[in-house]
Amino acid sequence: MPYFYPFFQRALARCICTIAMAACGAAFAQAQVQDAGLEALRAEAQRWVNEAVQKSQPQGANLRMQAEVGALDSRLRLAACGNIEPHLPVGARLWGRSRVGLRCVDGVTRWNITLPVVVKATGKAWVMRGHVPAGNLVTEADVMEADVDWAEEASPVLVDRTLWVGQTATRLLSTGQTLRQGMVKPAQVFQAGASVRVLAQGAGFQVSSQAQALSAGVVGQQARVRMENGRVASGIVLDVRTVKIEL
């Protein structure tokens, strides 16, 4: 018996090694199947997102929409499902960094997962040519047009030049920064007590007269004025010295 013992040890070792290799091979094959399944889910989400982003761009904007769906966690284990439905999670939007959902609607075990997605919306926008300190007026000389990613930030892009020309920077605006909502505000053009011109306009006529401002004047906003006859009225500030009153 002792003579055969070394032979028995070697045979047993080969057997264990064979079993281990078979187990590893099976695990590797299972991992491949699992990875292929997760990649198929990601591809389905990508197809859905590609179609959805084309419908999500702002009305009237000529943007090049792109979306990239991220990978699922390889450790994720999902039950078999007969019908998987892509969807947008509550509160999410296909803009910038977001999430897209996949849910099982026909399966023994219902599940709902989300994947990361990055949406880019490239198009023309107004970009700062140089620095403008907070409180300074933004002029056309300070800005140029360039291709930017509108979805890089949540704040809307200021497309119409009238929304920023002659307005005041609310903070330091730096070179290359895209002009967005909240970066500028209407400029104050006169103080209370200033002499202003009142443009009174009615059906088929227009009258101009002098008045005294009773409140500070901000372009596009209302200001109160006292007319030469003592009457107090309110009108919209048009520029540095003109208030328009509709009669």
C-alpha positions as CSV (number, residue, x, y, z in Angstrom):
1,M,0.0,0.0,0.0
2,P,2.8,2.5,0.8
3,Y,4.2,1.9,-2.7
4,F,1.0,3.0,-4.4
5,Y,0.4,6.1,-2.1
6,P,2.5,8.6,-4.1
7,F,0.8,7.5,-7.2
8,F,-2.6,7.9,-5.5
9,Q,-1.6,11.4,-4.4
10,R,-0.6,12.5,-7.9
11,A,-3.8,11.1,-9.3
12,L,-5.9,12.9,-6.7
13,A,-4.1,16.2,-7.3
14,R,-4.7,15.9,-11.1
15,C,-8.4,15.2,-10.4
16,I,-8.8,18.2,-8.2
17,C,-7.0,20.4,-10.7
18,T,-9.3,19.2,-13.5
19,I,-12.4,19.9,-11.4
20,A,-11.1,23.3,-10.5
21,M,-10.3,24.2,-14.1
22,A,-13.8,23.0,-15.1
23,A,-15.4,25.1,-12.4
24,C,-13.3,28.1,-13.5
25,G,-14.3,27.6,-17.1
26,A,-18.0,27.4,-16.2
27,A,-17.7,30.5,-14.1
28,F,-15.9,32.3,-16.9
29,A,-18.6,31.3,-19.4
30,Q,-21.3,32.4,-17.0
31,A,-19.6,35.8,-16.6
32,Q,-19.5,36.1,-20.4
33,V,-23.2,35.5,-20.6
34,Q,-23.8,37.9,-17.8
35,D,-21.7,40.6,-19.4
36,A,-23.4,40.1,-22.8
37,G,-26.8,40.5,-21.1
38,L,-25.8,43.7,-19.4
39,E,-24.4,45.1,-22.6
40,A,-27.6,44.2,-24.4
41,L,-29.5,46.2,-21.8
42,R,-27.2,49.2,-22.2
43,A,-27.6,49.0,-26.0
44,E,-31.4,49.0,-25.6
45,A,-31.2,52.1,-23.4
46,Q,-28.9,53.8,-25.9
47,R,-31.3,53.3,-28.8
48,W,-34.2,54.7,-26.7
49,V,-32.1,57.7,-25.6
50,N,-30.9,58.5,-29.1
51,E,-34.5,58.8,-30.3
52,A,-35.6,60.7,-27.2
53,V,-32.9,63.4,-27.3
54,Q,-33.8,64.4,-30.8
55,K,-37.2,65.4,-29.5
56,S,-36.0,67.1,-26.4
57,Q,-34.0,70.0,-27.8
58,P,-35.4,73.6,-27.2
59,Q,-37.9,74.7,-29.8
60,G,-36.4,76.8,-32.6
61,A,-32.8,75.8,-31.6
62,N,-30.6,74.2,-34.2
63,L,-28.6,71.9,-32.0
64,R,-26.5,68.8,-32.7
65,M,-27.8,66.4,-30.0
66,Q,-25.5,63.5,-28.8
67,A,-26.0,61.1,-25.9
68,E,-23.8,58.4,-24.3
69,V,-25.3,55.9,-22.0
70,G,-22.9,54.5,-19.4
71,A,-22.3,50.8,-18.4
72,L,-24.2,48.9,-15.7
73,D,-22.4,47.5,-12.7
74,S,-21.0,44.1,-13.7
75,R,-21.9,42.7,-10.3
76,L,-25.6,43.3,-11.0
77,R,-27.8,40.2,-11.2
78,L,-31.2,40.5,-12.8
79,A,-34.1,38.0,-13.1
80,A,-35.2,37.0,-16.6
81,C,-37.8,39.3,-18.1
82,G,-40.1,39.1,-21.1
83,N,-40.6,42.8,-21.6
84,I,-38.1,45.5,-20.6
85,E,-39.3,49.1,-20.9
86,P,-36.9,52.1,-21.1
87,H,-38.1,55.3,-19.3
88,L,-37.0,58.6,-17.9
89,P,-36.9,58.6,-14.0
90,V,-39.1,61.1,-12.2
91,G,-37.4,64.5,-12.0
92,A,-34.8,63.6,-14.6
93,R,-34.4,65.3,-18.0
94,L,-32.2,64.4,-21.0
95,W,-29.9,67.3,-20.6
96,G,-26.3,67.2,-19.4
97,R,-25.5,64.5,-16.8
98,S,-28.6,62.5,-16.1
99,R,-30.1,59.0,-15.7
100,V,-32.2,56.7,-17.9
101,G,-34.2,53.9,-16.5
102,L,-35.0,50.3,-17.5
103,R,-37.8,48.4,-15.8
104,C,-39.1,44.8,-16.1
105,V,-42.8,44.9,-16.8
106,D,-43.3,41.2,-17.6
107,G,-41.4,38.9,-15.4
108,V,-41.7,36.7,-12.3
109,T,-39.5,39.3,-10.5
110,R,-40.2,42.9,-11.4
111,W,-37.1,45.2,-11.3
112,N,-36.2,48.7,-12.1
113,I,-32.6,50.0,-12.7
114,T,-31.0,53.2,-13.9
115,L,-28.0,53.9,-16.0
116,P,-25.9,57.1,-16.2
117,V,-26.2,59.2,-19.4
118,V,-24.5,62.3,-20.7
119,V,-26.3,64.4,-23.2
120,K,-24.6,67.1,-25.2
121,A,-26.4,69.8,-27.3
122,T,-23.9,71.7,-29.5
123,G,-24.9,74.9,-31.2
124,K,-24.2,78.6,-31.6
125,A,-24.3,80.8,-28.5
126,W,-22.9,84.1,-27.2
127,V,-19.5,83.6,-25.4
128,M,-17.5,86.2,-23.5
129,R,-14.6,87.6,-25.5
130,G,-12.9,88.9,-22.4
131,H,-13.5,89.5,-18.6
132,V,-16.3,91.8,-17.5
133,P,-16.3,92.6,-13.7
134,A,-19.6,92.3,-11.7
135,G,-21.6,95.5,-12.0
136,N,-20.2,96.5,-15.4
137,L,-22.3,96.8,-18.5
138,V,-22.1,94.0,-21.1
139,T,-21.6,95.4,-24.6
140,E,-21.5,93.7,-28.0
141,A,-17.7,94.3,-28.0
142,D,-17.4,92.0,-25.0
143,V,-19.1,89.0,-26.7
144,M,-18.6,86.8,-29.7
145,E,-20.6,83.9,-31.2
146,A,-19.2,80.3,-30.9
147,D,-20.2,76.7,-30.9
148,V,-20.8,75.5,-27.3
149,D,-22.5,72.7,-25.4
150,W,-25.8,74.2,-24.2
151,A,-26.3,71.2,-21.9
152,E,-23.0,71.7,-20.0
153,E,-25.0,73.7,-17.4
154,A,-28.7,73.6,-16.4
155,S,-29.2,77.4,-16.8
156,P,-30.7,78.4,-20.1
157,V,-28.5,80.0,-22.8
158,L,-29.3,83.7,-23.6
159,V,-30.0,83.4,-27.3
160,D,-31.6,86.8,-28.0
161,R,-29.0,89.6,-27.9
162,T,-31.5,92.0,-26.4
163,L,-31.4,89.8,-23.2
164,W,-27.8,90.8,-22.5
165,V,-26.8,93.9,-24.5
166,G,-26.5,96.9,-22.1
167,Q,-27.3,94.8,-19.1
168,T,-25.2,94.5,-15.9
169,A,-23.0,91.5,-15.0
170,T,-24.2,89.9,-11.8
171,R,-20.8,88.4,-11.2
172,L,-17.4,88.3,-12.9
173,L,-17.8,87.0,-16.4
174,S,-14.7,85.3,-17.7
175,T,-13.3,84.7,-21.2
176,G,-14.9,81.8,-22.9
177,Q,-17.9,81.7,-20.6
178,T,-21.3,81.1,-22.3
179,L,-23.9,83.8,-21.5
180,R,-26.7,82.2,-19.5
181,Q,-29.7,83.2,-17.5
182,G,-28.8,84.7,-14.2
183,M,-25.4,86.1,-15.4
184,V,-26.8,89.5,-16.2
185,K,-29.6,91.8,-15.0
186,P,-31.2,95.0,-16.3
187,A,-29.0,98.1,-15.8
188,Q,-30.2,100.9,-13.5
189,V,-30.0,104.0,-15.8
190,F,-31.2,106.8,-13.5
191,Q,-31.8,107.6,-9.8
192,A,-34.9,108.9,-8.1
193,G,-34.9,112.7,-8.5
194,A,-33.4,112.6,-12.0
195,S,-35.0,114.6,-14.8
196,V,-36.4,112.3,-17.5
197,R,-38.4,112.5,-20.7
198,V,-41.9,111.0,-20.7
199,L,-43.2,109.6,-23.9
200,A,-47.0,109.4,-23.5
201,Q,-48.5,107.1,-26.2
202,G,-52.2,106.5,-27.1
203,A,-54.3,105.5,-30.0
204,G,-52.9,107.4,-32.9
205,F,-50.9,110.0,-31.0
206,Q,-47.7,110.5,-29.1
207,V,-46.7,113.3,-26.7
208,S,-43.4,114.1,-25.2
209,S,-42.8,116.1,-21.9
210,Q,-40.4,116.4,-19.0
211,A,-40.9,114.8,-15.6
212,Q,-39.1,114.0,-12.4
213,A,-38.3,110.4,-11.5
214,L,-39.7,109.3,-8.2
215,S,-38.0,105.9,-8.3
216,A,-34.8,104.5,-9.7
217,G,-35.0,103.6,-13.4
218,V,-34.1,100.1,-14.7
219,V,-34.4,99.4,-18.4
220,G,-37.5,97.3,-19.2
221,Q,-39.0,97.8,-15.7
222,Q,-41.6,100.2,-14.3
223,A,-40.7,103.6,-12.8
224,R,-42.8,106.2,-11.2
225,V,-42.6,109.8,-12.4
226,R,-44.1,113.2,-11.5
227,M,-45.3,115.2,-14.5
228,E,-44.9,119.0,-14.8
229,N,-48.6,119.4,-13.8
230,G,-48.0,117.4,-10.6
231,R,-49.7,114.2,-11.7
232,V,-47.9,111.0,-10.7
233,A,-47.8,108.2,-13.2
234,S,-45.9,104.9,-13.9
235,G,-44.3,103.8,-17.1
236,I,-41.7,101.5,-18.6
237,V,-38.0,102.7,-18.7
238,L,-36.8,102.6,-22.3
239,D,-33.3,104.0,-22.0
240,V,-31.1,106.3,-19.8
241,R,-33.6,109.2,-19.9
242,T,-36.9,108.0,-21.4
243,V,-40.0,106.6,-19.7
244,K,-42.9,105.4,-21.9
245,I,-46.5,105.7,-20.6
246,E,-49.4,104.0,-22.4
247,L,-52.6,106.0,-22.3
